[in-house]
Amino acid sequence: MIDEAQPFSNDVDLSCTVGRLQRALRRASARAAGDSALPNAKVELLLALKRQPGISVKEVATVLCAAANTVSTLVGDLAADGFLVRERDPDNRRVVRLALTEDGRSTIDDYQAQRRRIIAEAAARLAADDRADIERALPALHRLLDVLEEN
């Protein structure tokens, strides 16, 4: 039986570690981007649109676990900045579909490339065994993510 308070042996607190990793990566990305850094909420919205082009505001809110009015405000800001477009769904005119503009796609692609560089530079400072351990863990982490996103 798995102990719900500590499901992994050797007392690893995965949620704390993943959270710290995400925050450290955000800070490093913001430092690298300087004045052009987007707030994390906007980055997450653009990433959601890249993964699911044509998603609605309501669907983005569900994916991001955010209030629809908050997402609507972010969408307005990002549309005004030229990162996304809003189009009425032809089958249901009450629904607005979202898509990245070329500037939005370029911005999020640059953001992802920057994060990959940051991780690559940090990983290069690790021992080869540590890098191999992380690489071996990735498929299991993806499966864990899939399970978490089912809810």
GIUR-V468011 format. One record per backbone hydrogen bond with DSSP energy under -1.0 kcal/mol. NH is the residue of the N-H (numbers start at 1). CO is the residue of the C=O. E is the energy in kcal/mol with one decimal. If there is no record, write none. Layout:
BEGIN
nh={NH NH}
co={CO CO}
e={E E}
END
This chain:
BEGIN
nh={14 17 18 19 20 21 22 23 24 25 26 27 28 29 30 31 32 33 34 36 37 43 44 45 46 47 48 49 50 51 52 54 55 60 61 62 63 64 66 71 72 73 74 75 76 77 78 79 80 81 82 83 85 87 89 95 97 98 99 101 105 106 107 108 109 110 111 112 113 114 115 116 117 118 119 120 121 122 123 124 125 126 131 132 133 134 135 136 137 138 141 142 143 144 145 146 147 148 149}
co={12 13 14 15 16 17 18 19 20 21 22 23 24 25 26 27 28 29 30 33 34 39 40 41 42 43 44 45 46 47 48 98 52 56 57 58 59 60 61 67 68 69 70 71 72 73 74 75 76 77 79 78 99 97 95 92 87 55 85 83 101 102 103 104 105 106 107 108 109 110 111 112 113 114 115 116 117 118 119 120 122 123 127 128 129 130 131 132 133 134 137 138 139 140 141 142 143 144 145}
e={-1.1 -2.3 -3.1 -2.2 -2.6 -2.6 -2.6 -2.5 -2.6 -2.3 -2.4 -2.6 -2.4 -2.4 -2.6 -2.4 -2.2 -2.4 -1.9 -1.6 -1.5 -2.0 -2.9 -1.8 -2.5 -2.6 -2.1 -2.0 -2.1 -2.3 -2.4 -2.4 -1.5 -2.5 -2.5 -1.9 -2.6 -2.8 -2.5 -2.3 -2.7 -1.8 -2.2 -3.0 -2.3 -2.3 -2.9 -2.6 -2.3 -1.8 -1.2 -2.9 -2.9 -2.8 -2.9 -2.4 -3.9 -2.3 -1.9 -2.0 -2.8 -2.6 -2.5 -2.4 -2.5 -2.5 -2.3 -2.5 -2.4 -2.5 -2.2 -2.3 -2.3 -2.4 -2.5 -2.7 -2.8 -2.1 -3.2 -2.0 -1.2 -1.9 -2.1 -2.5 -2.4 -2.4 -2.5 -2.5 -1.6 -1.1 -2.3 -2.5 -2.0 -2.4 -2.4 -2.4 -2.2 -2.6 -2.6}
END
